[in-house]
Amino acid sequence: MRFTSLLAAASLAVGSAAAQTIKPANYDESKVGSHPLPDPLMDHDGGKVTDAKAWQSRRRAEVFELFQTHVYGRSPAKPEKMLFEVTKSEPKALDGKATRNEVTIYLTGKKDGPSLSLLVFVPNAAKGPVPAFLGCNFNGNHAVHADPGITLNTRWMRNSPDKKNVVDNRATEASRGSEAGRWQVEMIIAKGFALATYYYGDVEADHAEGWKTGLRAALAKDGANTQFAPDAWGAIGAWAWGLSRALDYLETDRAIDARHVAVIGHSRLGKTSLWAGASDERFALVISNNSGEGGAAISRRDFGETVAVLNKNFPHWFCGNYKKYSEHPETLPVDMHELIALAAPRPIYIASAEEDKWADPKGEFLAGKFAEPVYALFKKAGTGVTDWPSVNQPVGDFIGYHLRTGKHDVTA
């Protein structure tokens, strides 16, 4: 299908701007509005990109620049010096099926500087370097698996609704394994893959003032007194930058095939995995689970969460310029089909959940669908369908899409 035809179809599917004040979420597909999407193949000068070379040499950089300027902000380059320290190792984890390592990554190469703790599981049955899944976790490495040998994270965390896993913004022993269902460590190891993960709060605590004691302040000239430029990085940029630094370590680990590392994330960390995959082309596969607004979902659709809601509830996630689009997301010079396109020609997988209407599952599908013209430049197949697929009917080749039963979560 020609992209002009897709844009015509999009006029029926993509949403209206947020109202002047935040209004109740819309879940009526007939009320999403009508705003054409930016054409990812139309370059800055109005010319049409017609081949992969032009995308890679010119247009991709233009699209990436727009996302840096208007959405996620500008992240710093890789540090000149990095320091990795294996602080704990268990060669017989998971009843002997895996080796479990904890690695401290000193993000500026200094032990008195910012750091993150990377938890790595590698299958012992492997005959050589193995591909890996890499992603941030929400509740500390100790929550990924109930193994009591995993160090309990002591950094700030959001209090848990159960009032026992996280108390006074600190993890308790009761939180061990509390996030295990989202990581399926045994299944990943049994399939012959490695798993690497770090607690996103190691890089920046997830609240409006969290940056003042995190990576962004540590790297800023004026520390916690910094006044960020409108296009400076937000928390999502910082968390994604941390994923790249974790990949830096994996490139030094002889047990890992660092050429085949998939970056994965759920919800706000799904937004993070998408930006990490766009920012760092070393990631071989990009996976977004229920990432919604500010992630895989088309921003121009007035359905579920909106740009206005994001900027009100999570002002620290994005760059300052993003707030200009709260009232009128249709004026944003990019949309999320172009974020998906930044992964090309690498495979990307977009997962939605039937009951997670807040994340706009159809909008997530449309972002993948409207990224197809860029993948076509590389002769890579996209979703392979015209219409939003039925539940539990995964589709796609280099752009995968899956609407599963269930709620906002990661399931086996």
Secondary structure, DSSP 8 states (H G I E B T S, - for coil): --HHHHHHHHTTTS-----SS-------GGGS-------TTB-TTS-B--SHHHIIIIIHHHHHHHHIIIII-B-----S--EEEEEEEEEEHHHHTEEEEEEEEETTS-TTS-EEEEEEEEETT-SS-EEEEEEEESS-GGGT---TTS----S-----TTSSSEETTEE-GGGTTTTGGGT-HHHHHHTT-EEEEEEGGGT--SSTTGGGGSHHHHHSTTGGG----TTB--HHHHHHHHHHHHHHHHTT-TTEEEEEEEEEEETHHHHHHHHHHHH-TT-SEEEEES--TTTTS-TTS-SSS-HHHHHHH-TTSS-GGGGGGSS-GGG-S--HHHHHHTTTTS-EEEEEETT-GGG-HHHHHHHHHTTHHHHHHTT------SS---TT--B-SSEEEEEESSSSS---
